[in-house]
Amino acid sequence: MSPGSSRFSPVEQCISGIKTIIIDPHNEIVPYWFKEFLRHKCSLVVVRIDAHHDMFHCCPTLPAREGREKFEFLARFMPYLRDYCREKVNEGNFTCPAFHYGAVGALYHFSPLENQIDAYGRVSGSETIDAPKTAEKSAYPNERKGKWIVWDENSTRLNGGSAKSSPVPKRITLNDFQRDLQDCLLPTVVGFDLDGLYGNGDRGPPDEVMKKRLAGIKRVLEGVARPQFICLARSQTPRSYVPAKTVDRVQESALGLIREIYG
C-alpha cells in the first residue's frame, strides 16, 4: 500500500457559496493553499481556528527550481504536492513551507480553548508585514541528506528548540484582528481544525463545550468577509485529536456555524 492511500479522501462542497473542503489530517490543506496562491499570484492571509498553532518547522524543501520562475516552478510541481504534504510534512509543521514559498504571508491563530488570537505576521491592505522568516539548511551529520526548511533564528524570535521551534507570535485583541481584516486586500482563507471545538482532552458534554467555543469562533469569523475557501480538518490520522465517536457531530456543528455566518 502506498503512503497515504488508506487516508480519508478530501470532500469538497459549496456551503453558502463558499468552497468548503473537509480533510484529514490538517497538513492536507497545503495543496489548496498553493493552488489559491497560484490563482491570485499573491500570498494568502490565513485565519486558523485550532487548539494548536501547527507552527513547528524542520521539513524537506521541494526539489530545486533549476532556474525556473517561482510561479512556473510551483505550477509544474502541483501534481506532486499532495504526496509532498502527506509524506514530507506533518500536522505540526506544514505551515512552515507555506511561508517559505510565499503561499502564506500572514497567519492569525485563534485558540477557542484559550479565547485568544496570535498573529504570525499582520496584513496591511495589500501587503503583509512582520511575517516569520524561513531559511534552508543542509542536513547535519547522521541526518537524512538534502535541504531542510527551518525558521530563520537570525531574523525571527523563536520558542523552543530543535524540531519543536516555532516563531514567537504577537498577541492581539479581537478589535485588532477585525481592523486588520476589514482593510485586507489580499485573498483570505480559513483553516478550521475540529479539535478546537472538542478534543480528546476535553471533559463534559460535547454540546455544552462546543456551544461556548462556537460563540468565540463566531466572533472571529464574523470579521472575515467571505473567504476564498474554508478547510475543516477532522484530525483522526495519523493520530486522533478528536474522539472518533464524536467527530461527525463536531463536524456538523462547524458546518452549521459556517452556514449561519455566511448564509
Buried (B, 14 or more C-beta within 10 A) or exposed (E): EEEBEEBBEBEEEEBBEBBBBBBBBBBBBBBBBBBBBBEEEBBBBBBBBBBBBBBBBBBBBBEEBEEEEEEEBBBEBEEEBBEBBBEBBBBBBBBBBBBBBBBBBBBBBBBBBEBBBBBBBBBBEEEBEBBBBBBEEEEEEEEEEEEBBBBBEEEBEBEEEEBEBBBBBBEBEBEBBBEBBEEBEBBBBBBBBBBBBBBBEBEEEBEEBBEEBBEBBEBBBBBBEEBBBBBBBBBBBEEBBBBEEBBEBBBEBBBEBBEEBBE
